[in-house]
Structure formats: C-alpha cells, structure tokens
Amino acid sequence: MERGFTLLEVLVVLAVVSVLSGVIGTVMVTSITSAEIQASEEGLGGLKEGLLFYFEDTDQFPQSSGNAENDLQDLIADPGATGWDGPYINSGFENNGFVKDAWNRTITYSYTMGTMSCVVRSNGPDGLPGNSDDILLTINATPGYSSKTLRVQNELEVIKYAAQTYATNNGGLYPGDIDDLYSGNYLADESFRMDPWLTEYQTSMNQFVSFGPDRNLGGGDDIYPY
C-alpha cells in the first residue's frame, strides 16, 4: 500500500523549493548585474581612449555645447577644434554603444575648460548619482601634454643657440622673428618653425617662446627654453 505525503512533508518540500528558488534567483540577478557593470566599464574605457586621442590632437577635451551627449559627439564629428583628426571612437557610439550605459541611461560627462582632466560616469544599477554603485572614471591628459612640452623645450633650446649665433654675427641684434633665422641659414629644419599647436615660435624679451595650447602670450601655458 502506497503512503501519501504528510502535510508536514509537503510543507518541508515547499520550503526547500522556495529557498532554492530564492538562491538561484539571487545568483541569476547578481550574474546579470555583474555583466552589466562589466559592459558599462568597458564602454567608459572606450570613451577614455577616444577622449585621450582627442586631447592629444586638440589640447582640450570636448566642450562645444556644454551638453554631455552633444559634447561626446565631438569624438565622431568635427566641432571645428584646431587639430581635430577623428573620428576617435567607432560607430557604435551612434547606436548607444558608448553614450548609454548597460542600463540604457545616458553617461554623464564633465569637463572644466582649461584643465587637463575630465570625468565620465555611469550612475550604476540603481540609476541614482552619488551612490556607491556609481561607475566613475577620471581621465587625466597630463602625460600626453607633457610629451608635447618636452618637445617644445628641446626645440627652443636649438632655436636659442641659433638666435645667439645670429646676435653675435649681427652686432648684438637679436632676431625679430623665426624667419630671420631661416633666411640667414641659422636654422635649416623647417620642423622647428612651429610648435605642436601650429603656431610659429615667437620672440619675447629677447628669447623665443611657445604660446602654448591657447596660442596667446601670457595665458599661463606659455613654454620657455630651459
């Protein structure tokens, strides 16, 4: 004779099934969330690479509109920035591959003009800014800028000695501009004519200087010989 389940046994089985379902559900949710976080981190990493290339060419981060979504479009469409040579990220950006995170929410981008760092942020799984689940990436462009500074200083050293020779041969008269050095054959390499920001080296207080990324004398980013 077959014995049926007692009420207690049924309740025990249901409890076990409920616990197992909860564990499995938690594992699945955690797994999905982890995958979304990883995808968002990879998206921010792609933005970082594109933004650094953008800065390397233009000496600024995107700032055409003040609107995060539109500013990031500068990575694929020329905003008129001097030196722009993009696109800097692939076409996935247009399909929300970068401008949206894995939760289909807009990535926040912020940049203070004149600085060499910017921030891209996903608000994470909860979608609320300022919480511990935010995915934040600060992008510092100083290394790329420093390589240009080093190049300029090295070129200015060559120009300085050429200018000193010019002055010695011209009764102490310092050259008025870079053309004086080329026309007198004190310089031959045309690459020493302009700095990385496509501005001719200029004279200031009897020395040649670079006006730096802002292309204006006295802007705080001027570069002088060693």
C-alpha positions, -999 to 999 in steps of 0.1 A, spaced: 0 0 0 14 33 -10 17 60 16 10 97 6 29 127 18 20 141 51 12 178 54 45 183 73 65 167 45 47 188 18 55 219 38 91 209 41 94 203 4 78 236 -4 101 254 19 132 238 3 120 246 -32 113 282 -21 148 286 -6 164 270 -37 144 293 -60 155 323 -40 191 313 -41 190 306 -79 172 339 -85 197 358 -65 226 342 -83 210 350 -117 203 386 -107 238 390 -94 253 375 -125 232 398 -148 242 428 -127 279 419 -129 277 415 -166 260 449 -170 286 466 -147 314 450 -168 298 462 -201 295 497 -187 331 497 -175 342 486 -210 321 514 -225 337 540 -203 371 526 -211 364 531 -248 354 566 -241 386 572 -222 408 561 -251 389 583 -275 390 613 -252 427 610 -248 433 608 -285 410 639 -289 431 658 -263 463 648 -279 452 664 -312 433 694 -299 448 701 -265 413 702 -249 385 678 -241 352 681 -259 334 713 -249 314 725 -279 280 727 -263 281 721 -225 257 692 -230 272 659 -222 256 639 -250 263 665 -276 299 672 -264 307 635 -267 296 636 -303 327 658 -309 345 625 -308 330 614 -341 320 648 -357 345 677 -361 333 706 -339 358 729 -355 385 723 -329 420 731 -342 439 698 -348 409 676 -349 417 644 -367 390 620 -358 368 601 -355 382 589 -322 357 561 -314 339 537 -337 303 540 -350 290 520 -320 286 554 -303 258 564 -327 240 532 -317 242 540 -280 273 518 -276 290 544 -256 267 573 -249 244 549 -229 255 525 -202 243 489 -199 211 501 -183 204 524 -213 210 555 -193 229 585 -205 266 586 -194 275 618 -176 305 637 -190 320 668 -173 350 689 -181 361 723 -168 376 744 -196 413 750 -192 420 718 -171 437 686 -183 412 661 -169 376 652 -174 351 627 -158 328 602 -173 302 585 -151 275 558 -151 251 560 -123 252 523 -120 225 497 -114 203 519 -92 204 548 -117 210 574 -89 240 597 -89 263 598 -59 258 563 -46 284 536 -40 274 517 -72 283 545 -95 310 537 -121 333 567 -122 363 573 -145 386 603 -142 407 609 -173 439 628 -169 457 640 -201 488 653 -184 511 626 -198 503 634 -234 506 672 -228 540 667 -211 554 649 -242 545 680 -262 560 703 -236 592 683 -237 594 685 -275 588 723 -274 615 728 -248 640 708 -268 632 727 -300 635 760 -281 670 751 -270 681 746 -306 664 779 -316 681 797 -286 716 788 -297 708 797 -333 695 831 -321 726 837 -300 748 830 -330 726 854 -351 731 881 -325 768 875 -323 771 879 -361 748 910 -362 763 933 -336 742 920 -307 709 925 -326 685 897 -316 664 882 -344 630 898 -348 612 866 -358 619 830 -367 622 839 -404 654 858 -396 670 825 -385 659 806 -416 668 834 -441 702 836 -426 707 798 -426 709 797 -388 682 771 -389 675 746 -417 650 721 -403 615 735 -410 601 714 -382 615 740 -358 593 768 -372 561 759 -354 551 743 -321 528 713 -318 498 738 -318 507 750 -352 519 785 -340 552 799 -351 577 803 -323 577 840 -313 602 863 -296 595 878 -261 621 896 -240 650 885 -264 641 849 -264 619 826 -284 589 811 -267 559 790 -275 525 805 -266 512 770 -257 479 754 -264 459 786 -260 481 803 -287 482 835 -267 512 851 -250 507 854 -212 479 828 -210 497 808 -182 506 779 -205 535 796 -223 566 775 -227 601 789 -224 636 774 -230 652 755 -201 
